Amino acid sequence: MKSFSKKVTLVMVFVLIISMSFVALAQEERALLGKLEMGEVVQFKNLDSYNEAPELKEMVENGELPPLEERLPTTPMVRQNETMVDGAGVYGGVWRDTFAVPIDGWNWGAGNVQGYFGIHQILWESPLLRGEMWKLNEPDPVPNLATDWEWTNDGKTLVMNFIEGAKWSDGEPFTTEDIAFTYNDLILNEQITSTATADDWTYGGQVTELEVIDENTVEWHFGAEYPMSALINFDRNNFPVSPKHVYARFHPEYTDSANYENYPTAIPAHDVPIVTMGAWVPIRYSAGEQLVMMRNPYYWQVDEAGNQLPYMSEIRFMEAESGETRTNNLVSGQGDRTNLENPSTFAMVRQESLKEDSNFTMSFGPFTSVYRLEMNLSKEFGVSDDREAELRKLFRDKRFREALTSAIDKEAISSGAFPGPLTAAYHGAYPDGSVYHSADNTTVYSYDPEKAKRILEEEFGFEDTNDDGIYNWPEGTAIAGDELIIQLKTNEDSAASVQASEALVPMLREVGINIRLQVLSGPNNTARTNSGDFDLSVARVDQAGTPYYFMDLIGPISSTTPGYHQEGSEYPRELLPFEQEIADLLQELRLSRTAEERIDILHKIEKLYTENIYTIGLYQLRQGLAINNRFKNISSDLPPYLYDYMVNAMPLQIIWVAEEDQYDELFLDEIPVEETYMNTEWSSK
């Protein structure tokens, strides 16, 4: 039976390799990678006339909404035809999707989780966008709420202008007061867990100061000249703007009766609709079942014909227990897109896509995503007993890290995940698909379990005193005689992370280490990381290929990053010598002004990272996308992940579906208006 299964798998892999070759050659005319100028992506300008979706037009006629011209900005953002490979769309239809992380609440400025899986990207709007940079021949952040920006001559002030006359989904004006509230009262507020911290905004030892000039203009004053990396901080992931008129009433700085303990839970998950600048608005949420979103009547973007976006009317997110359900829903015809991140599903999905009646197309990018083993390097933060204290000493010793990596057969883990061209062994720092990766700067530690045991015995004095195959702690330690037991946590939402973790258990047992695997829910896994309550952790890192844009993943850029070496409020962080070198290089990187400088610095970091085994690489993989064929304006080379995930790389609002392929909307009579918001629980608080 095993032999037959193996033959079937190899046949599927062969089919996948051949079909991938055809995909790579297909549809050049629908490709956008590196082809466009900024002005061919977005512009801000007035058009002669504007159009709106039929359901909104009817609401205007019924007196439920103001006319479109009053809802649009003074100068709307115009999505350019060059980005629309199928042209301007038609209105209507339903987007069917799936998410697998429960929604905490809607206060994203205070760390609430909105379910991930694309929901954040739909709701959060920011000054700039990095996700769409892949289309540009000269990649730079793309304007969004900010229309333009310019450095002053001394390079220490950035003047930034914002879209004029735009409105939140409840019809209230968007102004620079919302920017100031998000920055000063959320990001810089130590009492609130926001998407960024003051560390992220510190340059030259000075926290960046924001000066509001008027309703549409601000100035950012920096402590160093031309901190170009600051533009990264204006992205959706780092600076999702919160509506001041909604959240100030819950904020202690504005309301005497408010407190920081209750602020994060200001708007619970069930209390919808919520206020957003996004293209769709949540209007129904049943925990464990479904999230429904409807088009935002006040959305501030149009196409070149003046059609207010988005094209699609309705989004329905089914809530599931696992991300694999999203893939299964697409294959079965019940969903419209999925990320291909779990290697165990690759061959199955590809086989389904090749069927004559297949309803979707799939594609894969270069090696960009990695799985790695993270060791908790914090000396005291999160330590609760002698065992944990002794383990932290081991993790901070390069010799022990070398023993661990020598005990792990990375080729076997890679092949176990998927025996084919989509996975490969990984040795730390950046994946092979990254422009910053250099094999010459990567130290490779080979699989050598005998070496691992030799290090543990000769360098640390471990012995198996009772012949049960597990080492016992040596004399001189606080837990002498106890077994060498290490807890390993991972996220149940990532099947591949669980599989890799399970593979580590027998490998490390072979060298005398008893691994206790803990498979945790997503929120619990995150909470354990944030509190420093873990020994080892297997993590999937999708951003490893773009370290300039995610410096927190490669070193100590702030007090809370990386997650495996944080600083606690009562425990100052003691960086290891090589970590301090990386930290210094990261500060240089933040102030670098040319691509050449960045590559040189990142090569130095890669060398330090892999030499010192900062984390232990397990395997890397090519991420994929599978999208329903009925979706229009999907470019043939849309990357699964480059500067950001597909849902940030693709402006979802320009996706459309031909009328004959549309599913009927069910909630057109629930598009939110001013009265709808007045009936929410949060509006009466």
C-alpha positions in Angstrom: 0.0 0.0 0.0 2.8 2.4 0.9 4.6 1.6 -2.4 1.4 2.4 -4.4 0.9 5.6 -2.5 4.4 6.7 -3.2 4.0 6.0 -7.0 0.8 8.0 -7.1 2.5 10.9 -5.3 5.5 10.9 -7.8 3.1 10.8 -10.8 1.2 13.8 -9.3 4.6 15.6 -8.8 5.6 14.9 -12.5 2.2 16.3 -13.7 2.8 19.4 -11.5 6.3 20.0 -12.9 5.1 19.7 -16.5 2.1 21.9 -16.0 4.1 24.5 -14.2 6.3 24.9 -17.2 3.3 25.7 -19.4 2.0 28.2 -16.8 5.4 30.0 -16.8 5.1 30.6 -20.6 1.4 31.6 -20.6 -0.3 34.9 -21.1 2.5 37.4 -21.3 0.0 40.0 -22.5 -1.8 39.8 -19.2 1.4 40.2 -17.2 2.2 43.4 -15.2 5.3 42.6 -13.2 7.7 45.6 -13.4 5.9 47.1 -16.4 4.1 50.2 -15.2 4.9 53.8 -14.3 3.3 55.2 -11.1 0.9 57.3 -13.2 -0.3 54.1 -14.9 -1.4 52.6 -11.6 -3.2 55.5 -9.9 -3.9 59.2 -10.4 -5.9 61.8 -8.4 -8.0 63.8 -10.8 -11.5 65.1 -11.5 -13.5 63.4 -14.2 -16.4 64.9 -16.3 -19.0 62.6 -14.8 -19.4 59.7 -12.4 -21.5 56.6 -12.1 -22.5 54.3 -9.3 -23.9 50.8 -8.7 -27.6 50.4 -9.4 -28.4 49.6 -5.8 -26.8 52.9 -4.7 -28.5 54.9 -7.4 -31.8 53.5 -6.1 -30.9 54.5 -2.5 -30.2 58.0 -3.7 -33.5 58.2 -5.5 -35.2 57.0 -2.3 -33.5 59.7 -0.2 -31.4 57.1 1.8 -28.1 58.5 0.5 -26.8 61.8 -0.7 -26.0 62.1 -4.5 -22.7 60.4 -5.6 -21.0 63.8 -6.2 -21.5 64.6 -2.6 -20.1 61.3 -1.4 -16.9 61.3 -3.5 -13.8 63.3 -2.7 -13.0 66.6 -4.2 -10.4 64.8 -6.4 -11.0 61.0 -6.3 -8.3 58.4 -6.8 -8.6 57.1 -10.3 -7.6 53.5 -10.9 -5.9 53.4 -14.3 -6.9 51.2 -17.2 -3.3 49.9 -17.5 -3.8 47.8 -14.3 -7.0 46.3 -15.6 -6.1 43.4 -17.9 -9.8 42.7 -18.6 -10.8 46.3 -18.7 -13.3 48.3 -16.8 -15.9 46.1 -15.1 -19.6 45.7 -14.6 -21.3 46.1 -11.2 -22.7 43.3 -9.1 -22.1 39.8 -7.9 -20.8 38.0 -4.8 -17.3 37.3 -3.7 -17.2 34.0 -1.7 -14.3 33.5 0.7 -13.2 31.7 3.9 -11.4 32.7 7.1 -10.2 30.6 10.0 -9.3 33.0 12.8 -12.0 34.2 15.1 -12.8 38.0 15.0 -11.8 39.7 18.3 -13.5 43.0 17.6 -13.2 45.9 15.2 -10.7 48.1 17.1 -7.7 47.4 14.8 -5.9 50.4 16.3 -5.7 48.6 19.6 -4.6 45.2 18.3 -8.0 43.6 17.6 -7.8 40.7 15.1 -10.4 40.9 12.3 -9.9 37.3 11.2 -7.0 37.8 8.8 -7.5 35.9 5.4 -8.0 39.2 3.6 -10.4 40.8 6.0 -7.8 43.2 7.4 -6.8 44.2 4.0 -10.4 45.0 3.0 -11.0 47.1 6.1 -7.7 48.8 6.8 -6.7 51.9 4.7 -3.3 53.7 5.2 -1.4 56.6 3.8 0.7 54.5 1.4 0.7 51.0 0.0 3.7 48.7 -0.6 1.7 45.7 -1.8 1.2 47.1 -5.4 4.9 48.0 -5.9 5.5 44.8 -7.9 3.8 46.4 -10.9 6.2 49.3 -11.0 9.4 49.5 -13.1 10.8 51.6 -10.3 9.3 50.2 -7.1 8.2 52.8 -4.6 5.2 52.9 -2.2 2.0 53.7 -4.0 -0.2 56.6 -3.0 -3.4 55.8 -1.1 -4.9 58.1 1.4 -1.8 60.2 1.0 -1.8 61.8 -2.5 1.8 63.0 -2.6 4.8 63.7 -0.4 8.1 65.6 -0.5 11.2 65.9 1.5 12.5 69.3 2.6 16.0 70.4 1.6 17.5 69.3 4.9 16.0 65.8 4.6 14.5 65.9 8.1 10.9 66.9 7.3 8.5 65.0 5.1 5.5 67.1 3.8 2.6 64.8 3.1 -0.8 65.7 1.5 -3.9 63.7 2.0 -7.0 63.2 -0.2 -9.4 66.1 0.2 -13.1 65.6 0.8 -13.1 61.9 1.3 -15.5 60.4 3.8 -15.6 57.4 6.1 -18.3 54.8 5.4 -20.7 56.6 7.8 -20.4 59.8 5.8 -18.2 61.6 8.3 -15.2 63.5 6.8 -11.7 61.9 6.7 -9.1 64.5 7.7 -5.6 64.7 9.1 -7.1 64.6 12.6 -7.6 60.9 11.9 -3.9 60.6 11.0 -2.9 62.5 14.1 -5.2 60.3 16.3 -3.8 57.1 14.9 -0.2 58.2 15.3 -0.1 60.1 18.6 -2.9 58.4 20.5 -2.5 54.8 19.3 0.9 54.1 17.8 3.0 56.2 20.2 0.8 55.3 23.2 2.5 52.8 25.4 -0.8 51.9 27.0 -2.2 50.5 23.7 -1.0 47.5 21.7 -1.1 49.0 18.2 0.3 47.8 14.8 3.5 49.7 15.4 5.4 51.3 18.3 7.5 54.4 19.0 10.6 52.3 18.3 9.5 51.9 14.7 9.3 55.7 14.4 12.6 56.5 16.2 15.4 57.9 13.9 18.6 59.4 15.2 17.5 58.7 18.7 14.4 60.9 18.3 10.8 59.8 18.0 9.3 61.3 14.9 7.0 64.3 15.5 3.8 64.9 13.6 2.7 68.4 12.9 -0.8 69.0 11.5 -0.7 71.9 9.0 -4.4 71.8 7.9 -7.2 69.3 7.2 -5.3 67.8 4.3 -1.5 68.3 5.1 0.9 67.2 7.8 4.6 67.4 8.3 6.7 64.6 9.7 9.8 65.8 11.6 12.6 63.2 11.8 15.8 63.0 13.9 17.9 61.9 10.9 18.3 62.9 7.3 16.2 61.2 4.6 15.1 58.1 6.6 13.7 56.5 3.5 12.6 53.4 5.3 10.0 55.5 7.1 7.9 55.3 4.0 7.4 51.6 4.9 5.8 52.7 8.1 3.0 54.3 6.2 1.8 51.0 4.8 -1.5 49.3 5.6 0.2 46.7 7.9 1.9 49.4 10.0 -0.4 52.4 9.9 -4.1 51.4 9.5 -5.9 54.7 10.1 -8.6 54.7 12.8 -11.6 57.0 12.7 -11.1 59.5 15.5 -14.8 60.4 15.6 -15.6 56.8 16.5 -12.8 55.8 18.9 -12.1 59.1 20.7 -15.2 58.5 22.8 -13.6 55.3 24.2 -10.1 56.8 24.6 -9.0 58.1 28.1 -7.2 61.0 26.5 -10.6 62.3 25.2 -13.2 60.9 27.6 -12.9 61.1 31.4 -15.0 58.0 32.0 -12.9 55.9 29.6 -10.0 53.7 30.6 -7.2 51.8 28.8 -8.4 48.4 30.1 -11.7 48.6 28.2 -10.4 50.6 25.1 -9.4 47.5 23.0 -12.9 46.0 23.4 -14.7 49.2 22.5 -16.5 47.6 19.5 -17.1 43.8 19.9 -17.3 41.5 16.9 -21.1 41.3 16.8 -21.6 45.1 16.8 -21.8 46.0 13.1 -21.7 47.9 10.8 -18.4 49.4 11.6 -16.8 52.5 10.2 -14.1 52.0 7.6 -12.4 53.7 4.6 -12.3 50.3 2.9 -14.3 49.3 -0.2 -16.7 47.0 1.7 -18.3 47.3 5.1 -19.1 44.4 7.6 -22.8 44.4 8.1 -23.4 40.9 9.6 -21.2 38.6 11.7 -22.3 35.3 13.3 -19.3 33.9 15.2 -18.3 30.5 13.9 -20.5 30.9 10.8 -20.3 33.9 8.4 -19.2 37.4 7.9 -21.0 39.5 5.3 -19.7 42.7 3.8 -21.5 45.1 1.5 -20.1 47.9 -0.8 -19.1 51.1 0.9 -21.4 53.9 -0.5 -18.7 56.5 0.3 -15.7 54.7 -1.2 -13.3 57.3 -2.6 -11.9 55.5 -5.7 -13.2 55.3 -9.3 -12.1 53.9 -12.6 -11.2 56.0 -15.7 -14.9 55.9 -16.8 -15.9 57.5 -13.5 -17.5 54.3 -12.1 -17.3 54.3 -8.4 -15.5 51.2 -7.1 -15.8 48.5 -6.0 -17.4 46.6 -8.9 -18.6 43.7 -6.7 -21.5 44.3 -4.4 -21.1 41.7 -1.7 -18.5 39.5 0.1 -19.4 36.5 2.2 -16.7 35.0 4.4 -17.4 31.6 5.7 -15.7 31.0 9.1 -13.9 27.6 9.3 -11.6 25.9 11.8 -8.7 25.6 9.3 -7.3 27.5 6.4 -7.4 24.2 4.4 -11.2 24.7 4.2 -10.6 27.7 2.0 -8.7 25.6 -0.5 -11.3 22.8 -0.4 -14.1 25.4 -0.9 -12.4 26.7 -4.0 -11.8 23.2 -5.5 -15.4 22.2 -4.8 -16.8 25.4 -6.4 -17.9 27.0 -3.2 -15.1 29.6 -2.9 -13.4 32.1 -5.2 -9.7 32.1 -4.2 -7.1 30.6 -1.9 -3.5 30.9 -1.1 -1.5 27.7 -1.7 0.6 27.6 1.4 0.2 24.0 2.7 2.5 21.7 0.6 0.3 18.7 1.3 -2.4 20.2 -0.9 -0.3 21.3 -3.9 -0.5 18.2 -6.0 -4.2 17.7 -5.3 -5.1 21.3 -6.2 -3.0 21.1 -9.4 -4.7 17.9 -10.5 -8.1 19.5 -10.0 -7.1 22.6 -11.9 -6.2 20.5 -15.0 -9.6 18.9 -15.2 -11.7 20.0 -18.2 -14.5 21.3 -16.0 -12.1 23.0 -13.5 -13.4 26.4 -12.3 -10.1 27.9 -11.2 -6.5 28.6 -12.3 -3.4 28.2 -10.2 0.2 29.6 -10.3 3.3 29.6 -8.2 6.0 32.1 -7.5 9.7 31.8 -6.5 10.9 30.6 -3.1 9.7 33.3 -0.7 8.1 31.6 2.3 10.0 29.7 5.0 9.5 27.4 7.9 11.9 27.9 10.8 12.6 26.8 14.3 12.8 29.8 16.7 14.5 29.5 20.1 13.5 31.8 22.9 16.7 33.9 23.5 15.2 36.2 26.2 17.3 35.7 29.3 14.5 36.4 31.8 11.4 37.6 30.0 8.8 34.8 30.3 10.9 32.6 32.6 8.7 31.0 35.3 10.9 28.2 36.7 14.4 26.7 36.9 13.9 24.5 33.8 13.1 27.5 31.7 15.9 29.5 33.1 18.4 26.7 32.3 17.0 26.3 28.8 17.4 30.0 28.1 21.1 29.6 29.0 21.4 26.8 26.4 19.5 28.7 23.7 21.8 31.7 24.1 24.9 29.5 23.7 25.9 29.0 20.0 27.2 25.5 20.7 23.8 24.3 21.8 22.2 26.0 18.8 24.7 24.1 16.6 23.8 20.8 18.3 20.1 21.5 17.6 20.6 22.3 13.9 22.9 19.4 13.4 20.2 17.1 14.7 17.7 18.2 12.1 17.5 16.6 8.7 16.2 19.6 6.7 16.2 17.6 3.4 13.9 15.0 5.0 11.5 17.6 6.4 11.4 19.3 3.0 10.7 16.1 1.1 8.2 15.1 3.7 6.3 18.3 3.2 6.2 17.9 -0.6 8.7 15.8 -2.7 9.0 18.1 -5.7 10.0 21.5 -7.1 8.0 23.6 -4.7 10.0 22.9 -1.5 13.7 22.9 -0.7 15.9 22.8 2.4 16.4 26.1 4.0 19.4 27.3 6.1 18.2 30.5 7.7 17.9 34.2 6.9 16.5 34.8 3.4 15.0 32.2 1.0 16.5 31.5 -2.4 13.9 33.6 -4.2 14.9 36.8 -2.4 17.0 39.3 -4.3 18.9 39.8 -1.0 20.0 36.2 -0.7 23.6 35.2 -1.3 24.8 31.6 -1.1 28.3 33.0 -0.3 27.0 34.7 2.8 25.1 31.7 4.1 26.6 29.2 6.5 25.2 25.7 6.1 25.3 23.3 9.0 24.9 19.8 7.7 22.7 17.0 9.2 25.0 15.2 11.7 23.2 13.7 14.7 26.5 12.2 16.0 28.0 15.7 16.1 24.9 16.9 17.9 25.3 14.2 20.6 29.0 14.9 20.9 28.4 18.6 21.5 25.7 17.8 24.2 28.0 15.4 26.0 31.4 16.9 25.7 30.5 20.6 25.7 27.7 20.6 28.2 28.1 17.4 30.2 24.7 15.8 29.4 24.4 12.0 30.1 21.7 9.5 29.8 21.9 8.3 33.4 19.0 5.8 33.3 19.4 4.5 29.7 16.0 5.6 28.5 17.4 7.4 25.5 16.9 10.9 26.9 19.7 13.0 28.4 19.7 14.1 32.0 20.8 17.5 33.1 24.4 17.6 34.5 25.6 18.5 38.0 26.0 22.2 38.5 22.6 23.1 36.9 19.5 24.0 38.9 17.7 20.9 37.7 20.5 18.3 37.8 19.3 14.8 37.1 16.0 15.9 35.4 15.4 14.8 31.8 16.2 17.2 29.0 12.7 18.2 28.1 11.9 21.1 25.7 8.4 22.4 24.9 7.8 23.0 21.2 4.8 25.1 20.2 3.2 25.7 16.9 0.0 27.1 15.3 -2.8 24.7 14.6 -4.0 27.0 11.8 -0.9 26.1 9.7 -1.0 22.4 8.9 2.5 22.5 7.4 3.8 24.0 10.7 2.3 21.2 12.6 3.7 18.6 10.2 7.2 20.1 10.4 6.9 20.1 14.2 5.9 16.5 14.3 8.9 15.6 12.2 11.2 17.3 14.7 10.1 15.2 17.6 11.8 11.9 16.6 14.8 13.7 15.1 15.6 15.4 18.4 14.7 12.3 20.4 17.4 10.5 18.4 20.0 12.9 20.0 18.6 12.6 23.5 16.1 15.5 23.6 12.5 14.9 24.7 10.3 17.3 22.7 6.9 18.0 24.1 4.8 19.3 21.2 2.0 21.8 21.9 -0.3 22.6 19.0 -2.1 25.8 19.9 -4.9 27.9 18.4 -3.8 31.0 16.5 -4.7 33.5 19.2 -3.2 31.3 22.0 0.0 30.8 20.0 0.3 34.6 19.4 -0.4 35.3 23.1 2.3 32.8 24.2 4.8 34.5 21.9 4.0 38.0 23.1 4.3 36.9 26.7 7.6 35.1 26.1 6.0 31.9 27.4 7.6 29.3 25.2 10.8 27.3 24.6 10.9 26.5 20.9 8.4 27.5 18.2 8.0 26.5 14.6 6.8 29.4 12.5 5.9 30.0 8.9 7.4 33.3 7.7 6.0 34.5 4.4 7.9 37.8 4.4 11.4 36.4 4.7 12.2 37.2 1.1 11.7 41.0 1.6 13.7 41.8 4.7 14.1 45.5 4.0 10.3 45.8 4.4 10.1 43.5 7.4 13.2 44.2 9.4 11.5 43.0 12.6 11.7 39.4 11.3 15.5 39.4 11.0 16.7 41.2 14.2 16.1 43.5 17.1 14.7 46.6 15.5 12.4 47.3 18.4 11.9 46.2 22.0 9.3 43.6 21.0 11.1 42.2 17.9 12.0 39.7 17.0 9.3 37.7 18.7 11.8 35.1 20.0 14.0 37.8 21.8 11.7 40.4 23.3 12.3 42.8 26.1 9.9 42.6 29.1 8.9 45.7 31.1 10.7 44.3 34.1 13.6 42.6 32.3 16.0 44.6 30.2 17.0 42.7 27.1 20.6 41.4 26.9 21.5 41.1 23.2 24.1 38.5 22.2 27.2 40.1 20.6 26.2 39.0 17.1 22.6 40.3 17.8 24.0 43.7 18.6 25.9 43.7 15.3 22.7 42.9 13.5 20.8 45.6 15.5 23.4 48.2 14.5 23.2 47.1 10.9 19.5 47.4 10.9 19.7 51.0 12.1 22.1 51.6 9.1 19.5 49.9 6.9 16.7 52.2 8.1 18.7 55.2 6.9 20.1 53.7 3.7 19.2 55.7 0.6 20.2 53.4 -2.3 19.5 49.8 -3.3 23.2 49.1 -3.4 23.6 50.2 0.2 20.6 48.0 1.3 22.0 44.9 -0.5 25.4 45.3 1.1 23.9 45.7 4.6 21.5 42.8 4.2 24.3 40.5 3.0 26.3 41.3 6.2 23.2 40.5 8.2 22.7 37.2 6.3 26.3 36.2 7.2 25.9 37.0 10.9 22.4 35.4 11.0 23.4 32.1 9.5 26.9 31.8 11.1 25.3 32.3 14.6 22.2 30.2 13.9 19.8 33.0 14.9 17.0 30.7 14.0 17.1 27.2 12.5 15.9 26.9 9.0 13.7 23.9 8.2 12.5 24.4 4.6 11.4 27.0 2.1 8.6 26.8 -0.4 7.1 28.5 -3.4 3.7 30.0 -2.5 0.9 29.7 -4.9 -2.5 31.3 -5.8 -5.6 29.6 -7.0 -8.4 31.9 -8.2 -11.8 31.3 -9.7 -11.9 31.7 -13.5 -14.9 34.0 -13.2 -12.8 36.7 -11.6 -11.7 39.4 -14.1 -8.7 41.7 -14.0 -6.4 39.1 -12.4 -3.0 39.5 -14.1 -1.3 36.3 -15.2 1.8 37.1 -13.0 0.0 38.3 -9.9 2.5 37.2 -7.2 1.3 35.0 -4.3 3.7 37.1 -2.2 6.3 39.7 -3.1 6.0 42.9 -1.1 2.8 41.7 0.5 0.1 39.1 0.2 -2.1 38.8 -2.9 -4.9 40.7 -1.2 -2.6 43.7 -0.8 -0.8 43.2 -4.1 -4.1 43.3 -6.0 -6.6 46.1 -5.6 -9.6 44.0 -4.8 -12.0 46.8 -5.7 -11.2 46.4 -9.5 -12.1 42.7 -9.6 -15.3 42.0 -11.4 -17.5 39.2 -12.7 -19.4 39.0 -16.0 -23.2 39.2 -15.4 -23.8 35.6 -16.6 -21.3 34.3 -14.0 -22.6 36.4 -11.0 -24.2 34.9 -7.9 -27.3 36.7 -6.6 -26.7 39.2 -3.8 -28.7 38.5 -0.6 -28.2 41.6 1.4 -28.6 44.6 -0.9 -31.2 46.1 1.4 -28.6 46.2 4.2 -26.1 48.6 2.7 -25.3 50.8 5.7 -26.5 54.4 5.9 -26.3 57.0 8.7 -29.3 55.6 10.5 -27.8 52.1 10.5 -24.8 53.3 12.4 -27.0 55.1 14.9 -28.6 51.8 15.7 -25.4 50.1 16.7 -24.5 49.5 20.4 -21.2 51.3 20.1 -22.8 54.5 18.8 -24.9 54.9 21.9 -22.0 54.4 24.4 
